[in-house]
Structures are given as C-alpha cells and as structure tokens.
Amino acid sequence: MKIEPLLEPVSAEAPCGEDLKKSRDAGFMDIYLASNGRLPKQYVMRGGVGNEVGDTLLDRSEINFRTEAKSLDDLLLRSRDLRYLVLRAQWAALTANLPELADTIAACAALLETFGPAVQPEKPDERKRALNGLSNLHTMVLPLQFHGLTGTTDVTLRKIRVAREESTPFSFEEDIKLQPLLDALRSEANAKAVTQTHEQLVRLRDGLTRLAAACKSEGGGNFTPDLSGVADTVRQMLAAISEVRSDLHAAAPEPQADAGPRDESRADAPGDAPAAAPARVADLPGPKVVSQAHARRLLEACEAYYRRNEPSSAALLLVTQARLLIGRPLIEAIETLMPEKAGSARISLGPGGFLLGMDRLRGLTSAADEAQDAAPEPDPGPEISVTSSTEAAAALRSVEEWFRAVERSSPVPMLLARARGYLNRDFQSILDELLPDPEG
C-alpha cells in the first residue's frame, strides 16, 4: 500500500474529503457496505457435538485481497476514512498478508498524525467504534493466531498455545506437541522466513503503538480505541519467535512513542508515567507479584473490576476459580477441574503395581493442610488499584507469569490464560464455544 498519496489533501476546503456515509454516497453503499458484508462471520466453523464434519477453518484461498483492497483504495482517494482502512486491514489479516496489514495500520496512524480532526469520521466516538474493529476475534485475532511463523502454517501462535494448553483445541488440532514447533522456529532452514515474519510483526506492533498515541492526541480526538486484542496477539507472536531467536528479540526493542499530554481524568491512562510516556497498546506493565497472598489480592481486585464494569464477562468466572485454587493442593484442583475423572486419579509407583489411589491422596492432602496451618503469613504486597480493562488484563498476565515461574504445577496459569482469551470475545462466539450446536 502506498501511504504517501493519502497524505495529500483531497481539496483545500476538505483535506480529507466528505463523509460518504453521511452523504449517502453510492460508493459507500455499493462498495464499502458490500465489502463489509462479505467478511466472514466466523473464522472457525464449529462442527458441534456428534457432527461427523468437525470444526473447519476458513478457506482463505477463496478471498481475493487485491479485489477487496482495490475497491477500498478507490474510496480512500475520495475520502480519508478510517472505516475503509480498518476493513482493508481485516481483509489483509484474513489473507495472511502481513506487509499489507502493517502498511494499513501505519496509514491509519499517519492520517491522524497529518490531518487530525479532519479525518473521517470526524466524531471521536465514531472513530473509536471503527478502530475497535481491529480487535475483532474472527477477522483479526484468530487470523493472526493461525498465521504461519515459518513461511508456512506448520508453526503458528495458535498451535503453540494449544500445545501449552493455553487454548482449547478445535477438532482438527489433535496431538500437537510443543517441542517440534520450537525446533522448527529455531531451524536454520526456516531462519530467513522467521526473520521476515518477525520484521513484519515489528512493523505491525510499532504501527499500533503509533495509532494508539495518535488517537490520544488532541488532534486525533483524545480517545482510546480497544486495540488490545490485536496488539496482545502480535505481542504473543513476537514472544513466540524471540523465545527461540534471542537475536531477533535484541534487534527489536519496544518502541518509545510520544503519547502526547496525559489526561489525568481518564481511568485507562497508563501508570504513573510523565506526559511523554510511551503509549504501549499491547498491555500496561503489570504489577510485580511478590507473594502468593499478593497474587490473590490482585485477582480479587480484577474480580471486583469485572463484577462492577463487565458482569457478563466469561473471564470473571475463570478469574474467580483461579483465585479459589491459589494455595490449594493438587487433589483439590483435579476434583474441581476434572470432576468426572477425579475418582480414578492415582500415582503409579512402578511396574510392580504399587500405587497411591485417590482415597490415599486425599488423606495425604488433609495431613498437609494441617501442617500448613502454622506457617507464617506471606507478604501481602503493595496497595492494588484496578480501574480499567487494560489494568485488569495486565494484572492477570502478571499473576499468570508469576505462577509459571514460582509454582509451575499450579492450575492458576492455565485458568488465567484461558480467562485472557475471553477478554475480547463477543457473546455469540462465547456461546458457540460453551454450547456448541449439536447439529452443526
């Protein structure tokens, strides 16, 4: 995508042209609405219980990105409209076209930086609504999760998450092992392709950071779009690569973009940073967890935020369950999370048939609980404040990472990773997962 032509004014009177939606222009009605209507409703079609077909992935070969982009680019020549760029970005993501996706996000940022209040749509709430589409689960987040990291789809973020039990597998995601995925990422044969993918992801990350800063500026409208879904996915893709390619991690530090004057009245203003602090859209730096008690208090604060502001959030259920399992023994976790199979749990002691059955394991658990009663109280940690969805997501990630480092056998990281996966889901997608259609 050539960004420079978009930075030339359409006219002296209206540098970004008119709002074609308001004027009921035929181009908007026939091109934009038609293109938007062709977006898939689901990236993965669920097969349902007992359905022989199983879950099926969107066939992106049926999408012609050039055709969709050309019609939207023609509209952009007449009206510099964020809605057209967001739709263009969605088509790029759906067709695994990272260079075009990065270009399109950069164009969004450049328009706001160049023309500010003249960019269409002019109202901040309409801009926010348009840009929120960049975190759509089925047209942005899942396509990126399924994007190949090695030049093919042999290795994807989605496969890595399934292998780590951070995502519930679809029916076509069976027997995925983590080590072969990591080996392929570090393979010399894939080095060039992985490097190229990493470069485009860095461009995309930096473009999202620029876009977030431009939106918060006075000229951009001083608003905060929800870019967390796409930004968090890009962050995870980069982390998956840098985990085995430390050379790429060192070559691509986090951008330090000027976010402009900080609005102290906004609940989601980042941290205690000065006015020129960077606007990181992936997530706020999470609080440093100092103890198990501190982790519990952080989850309690997240629960309070979700109960107050997002009571319908599926993440709330998992956050509550994670908190209730902090400090609890393995057997209780198994009985809670696998109630139908818990009774058959056992620890085998070798080929002679010696084992510890569930009844004995319960007895050992009770004895351990009694011995723990005299333990000193752990450090409760500093004061906690969770006042926005961004702060809540950052706190969840901090607790998750602390348990992965300190108590790897805990089910808390698995529950919190799953909870974070629900944060940007709409009701229908959650319903499709919780209550799959038995008839497909």
N, C-alpha and C positions, 0 to 999 in steps of 0.2 A: 504494500500500500504506500502510495506517495502522500506524505503528510503535508509537504510544502504548499500545494495548491489550496488546501483547506485553510491555510493561514492567511490567504489573500482575501480581502473583504469582497463580499458579493456585490455591494454597492456602497457609496459614501453615506447614504441615508440609513441603510440597514446592512451593516457589515456582515451579519450572519444570516441575512435573508429573513423571510417571514416564517411564522409557524404554520406549516402546511396543514396541520391538523385543524387549527382554528379556522383557517380559511376554507376548509373542506376541499382542499385541492385534489384533483383527480389522481395525481401521482401518489399522494399519501394513501388514498383509499384503495387504489388498484395495485400499488407496488408494496408499500410498507405493510398494510394490513394483510395482504395476500401472503407475503413472505413470513410474517409473524404467525399466520395461521398454519403454515407448513412445518413449524417447529414441532418436533416430537413431544407428545405428552409424557412419555416415559422413555428413559434411556435403556432400562432393562424391563422387559415384559415378564411379569411373574406367571409361572405356569399353574400355580395353585396345587393344593394337596391332591395327590392321586392322578394328576394330569400327566399323560404319557409324554407330552411335548416338553415339559420342563420349562425353566426360565430361559429366555432368549435375549441376546444382546442386540441392540440396534445395528443394522447393517449400514455403516456409514458410506459404503460404496454407492448407495442409492442417492446420496446427496451430492449435488453439483455446486461446490463452493463458488466457483467462478461466476456462475449464472446468478446466484443469490447476491454475491458481492457487487457485481456489475450494476444490478438494478438499484442497490442501495447507494453505491458511489454516485450514480446519476442524480439521485435525490440530494446527496450531500453537496453537490455543486450548486444547487439552488437554495439549500437551507442547511446551515451548520447545526445539525440537530443531534444531541446525544442519543436519542432513541434509535436513530439509524445506526450509529456506531455500536451501541450495545447489541443490537440484533446482528450486526456484522460479526461482532466478537463471538456471539453464540454459534453462528454458522462455522466460524473458524475452529472453535473448540470441538464441535460435533464432528468435524472432518479431520481432526488431529493436525491442524495446520498451526503449529506454534509460532512461526515467524509472522504470519498474518495476525494472529491473536495478539502478539506483543506489539505489533505496529498499531493495531486498532486501539488498544488501551493507551498507548503513547499519544495517539491522536486525540483521544478524549481529554487527556491532561493538557496537551498543547493548546487545544481550543479554549479551555477555561483560563489558561495562563495568558493567552493572547487577547481574547475578546471579553473575558469576564462576564458581566451581566448581559451582554448582547447574545450569548449563546442560547440556542433554542433547546428545550423550552426555557423560558425566562424565569419562571417561578421556582424557588428552591425546592418546594415540596414535590413538584413535578420532576425536577432533575433527580431528586433523591429516589423517587419511585422508579424512574428509568434506570438509574445506575444500580439499584438493588437487583436488577435482573442479572448482573454479573455474578451473583452468588446463587443463581438458580440451580437446584440439585440436578435436574435432568438435562439441562442444556449447557452447564458449565462444570459443576463439581464432579459429577460422575464421568463425563467425557475426559476430564483431566486425570482422574484416578485410573482410568483404563488406557491412558496414553502410554505408548511404548517408550521406555527409557533407554533402550539399546538400539534404536533404529527399527525394531520390530516390537510386537506386543508380547514377546517371550517374557519380558520383565516389565511390570507395571507397579505403580504405587498400590493399586488395588490388590494385586497378588501378594505383595509384601504385607499389607495389612491383614489379609486373610490368613497368611502363614503365621503371623504373630497373634492371631485370634483377636485382632482389634476390630474386625468387621465380620458380620455373619455371612458365610459363603452362600452364593447362589447355587442352583443345582449343577451348573457347569463348572463350578470351582471346587473340584474334589482333589484330594491328595496333593495339595500344594505345599511344598517344602521350602523353608526359608533359605537354607544354605545354597542350593543351586541358583537361586535368584541373586544372592550376594556374589557368588562366584562369577556369574555372567556379567554383573556390573563392573567387577574389577578385572575381567578378562582383557588381555592385550588385544584380542581380535575385535572387541567392542569398544576399545578406548576412544577412537575417533568419533563414533556415533554418540557415545555417552557424553563426551566433551561438547559436541554440538548441541545436544539436548540441554545440557546444563547452561550453556551460553544463552539459549533462548529463554529458559526459565528465569535466569537472572534478569534479562531484559524485561520479562513479564513482571517479575517482582518489583523491579525498580519503577516500572510504569505505574503499577498500582500504588506505590508509595507517592509518586508524583501526583497521581489523580486524587488521592486522599488529601494531600496538602492543598491542592488547587481548590477542592470543594470547601475546605475550611477557611480559605482566604476570603477577604471582604468582597473582592470582585467575583469570586466563584459562587458566592451565595451564602457562605458561612453555615454550611450544613454538613452532616456526617452520614454518608451513604453506608449501607451494610455491605462491605466488601469482604467480610470475614470468611465467608465460605470459600471463595476463590483464592483469597490470599493465604488462608490456612492450608489449602490443598497444595498450592505452589510451594509453600514453606516445607511441607512434608515431602514433596517430590525432591526438592533440593537437599533436604536432610538425608533422604534415602541414598542419594548419589554420593554426597560428601562423607557418609558413614564409611564407605569403602574407597573413596577417592579424595583423600585429605588434601591433595594438591589443588583440586578444584575448589574446595572449601576455603583455602587460604587465598585463592585468587579472586574471590567474590565476596568481600565483606558486606555486611548490611549497609544500605545507603543511609546517608545522613542528610536527609532533605529538610529544608527550612519549611516548617509548617505554618509560619506566619504568626501573628499575635494570638496568644492563647486566651480563649474565652473561659474565664473562671466560673461562669454561671452554668456551663454545660456539665452534666453528670458524667459524660464519657470523655472529658478532656483527659489526656494521658498524664498520669502520675503527678509528680511534683516538679516536673521539668520547667525550665525557664521558657520564655516566649519563643526562642529559636530552636526548641527541641525537635528532633526528627519525628515525623508522623509515620510510625510503623503501623501498617494495616494488618499484618499477619496476626499480631496479638500484642497486648501490653506486656511488658516484662512482668512475669508472675512473681508473687511474693516468695521469698526464700523460706522454705519449710524447715523448722528447727527441731521438730519432735512429732511424735505420734499425736500428742494432745493438740499441738498446733494444727496439724493436718485435719483433725476432727473439727476444730473451731472454724477452719477455712470452709469446710464442706457445709457446716451449719450456716455460715454467712451466705454461701451460694444458695442453699435451700431457701433461706429467708428471702433472698432476692427473687428467686423464681416463683415462690408462693405469692409474693406481693405483686410482681410485674408480669410473670408468664405462667400462671397457674395451670395452663393446659400443656405445658412443655413435657414431652416424654422424658427429657433429660432429668427432670426433677425426680422421677421415680427411681432412676438408677443412682443419682447422687445420694438420695436418702438411703438406698440399700447399701451403697458403698460405705457411708458413714457408720451404719449399723454393724458392719463387718470389721471395722477397724478394731484391732486388739482382740479379735475373736479367733478361736482355734480353727484349724483346718477342717475338722469334722463338722463344725457348725456351718462353715462355708459350703461344704459339699451337700449337707442336708438342706440348706437354703436354696442353692442354685441348681441342684440336681435331685429334687425330692423323689422322683420315681426310681432313681437308680442308687440312691444313697445307701439303702439297706444292703446292697451287695458289695459295698466298698471293702477292701481288705488290703493288707500289706503282706506280700509273699516273702518268706524268709529263706527261700532256696528250693532246690529240686526235691527235697525230702517231703514236701507237702506242709511244712511248718508255715503258719501264718497267724496274723493278728486280724480277727474278724471285727465287724462293726461294733458289736457289743463291747469288746475289749477296748477298742479305740475310744469309744465313748467314756469308758471308765478311766482311761489314761487322761483324757481331756479334762474330766472333772477333777482329778488329782492335781493337774497342772494349774487349774483355776484357783484351787485352794492355796497352792504355794505362791501364787502371784499376788494374793491379797495384801501381803506385807511389803510389796515393792514401793519405793518412793515415787511421789508424783513427778511426772516428766515436765519439762519446761513448756509452759503454755504458749510461749511465743509473744510477739508484739501485738498491738491492737490491730484489729481487722476491719476493713471497710470495703464492701462490695456494693457499688451503686449503679453499675451498668452491665449490659450483657458482655461487653468486651472484658471488663474486670472479672466477671464470673468465669468466662472461658479461660482466662489466664490463670486464675486460681485453681481451676480444675486440672489444668495441664501441670501446674507446679506440684500439686499433690500426687498426681499420677506419676510424674518423673521421680519424685522423692521415694515413693514406694518401690518403683522399679530398681532404684539404686540401693535402698536400705532393706527392703523386705520383699524380695523377688517372688516368694511363694504366696504373697497376698493376692486375693482376687480383686482388690481395690483398683489397680491399674486397668484391668480388663473392663470393669464396670464403668470407670470414668472415661476410658477411650470410647466405649460404646455410647456413653452419655453425650460426649462431644460430637459424635456422629449424628446425633439427633438435633443439634442446635439450629441447623439451617433447613430443617425438613418442614414441608407443609403438611397439613392434616391428611390429605389424600395419600401421600407417599408413606406416612407412618401407618395409616390404616391398611394400606396394601401389604405392609410387612407384618403387622400384628394379626391381621385377619385375612390371609390370602384367600382369593376366590377359589373354592373347590372345583369350579367348572372352568377355571382359567379365564 
